[in-house]
């Protein structure tokens, strides 16, 4: 999946969503996570979201649990 033209990049995880201001942003967890009560709590609180099992070099790092805006980690040159 390619990035949209309105993609947002940041060097670090933002404190709040740059689009709607929601706090906190969720970290996106890719792959096959070990399901636990701690992960369930993070999912319910919106601190973590599941990104799927297919992992690429250009996946978003964070997502707003309210508006769905994905934020990518800026690559160092």
DAGI-V803981 format. One record per residue. N is the residue number from 1. RES is the residue in three letters. NEAR is the number of other C-alpha atoms within 8 Angstrom. Layout:
N_RES_NEAR, N_RES_NEAR
This chain:
1_UNK_2, 2_UNK_4, 3_UNK_5, 4_UNK_5, 5_UNK_4, 6_UNK_4, 7_UNK_9, 8_UNK_7, 9_UNK_8, 10_UNK_10, 11_UNK_7, 12_UNK_5, 13_UNK_8, 14_UNK_8, 15_UNK_7, 16_UNK_9, 17_UNK_13, 18_UNK_6, 19_UNK_6, 20_UNK_7, 21_UNK_7, 22_UNK_10, 23_UNK_7, 24_UNK_10, 25_UNK_16, 26_UNK_12, 27_UNK_10, 28_UNK_12, 29_UNK_10, 30_UNK_11, 31_UNK_9, 32_UNK_6, 33_UNK_6, 34_UNK_4, 35_UNK_6, 36_UNK_6, 37_UNK_6, 38_UNK_6, 39_UNK_9, 40_UNK_9, 41_UNK_8, 42_UNK_10, 43_UNK_10, 44_UNK_7, 45_UNK_7, 46_UNK_11, 47_UNK_11, 48_UNK_12, 49_UNK_11, 50_UNK_7, 51_UNK_8, 52_UNK_9, 53_UNK_7, 54_UNK_6, 55_UNK_8, 56_UNK_5, 57_UNK_4, 58_UNK_6, 59_UNK_7, 60_UNK_10, 61_UNK_10, 62_UNK_12, 63_UNK_14, 64_UNK_13, 65_UNK_9, 66_UNK_6, 67_UNK_7, 68_UNK_7, 69_UNK_8, 70_UNK_11, 71_UNK_12, 72_UNK_13, 73_UNK_11, 74_UNK_7, 75_UNK_5, 76_UNK_3, 77_UNK_2
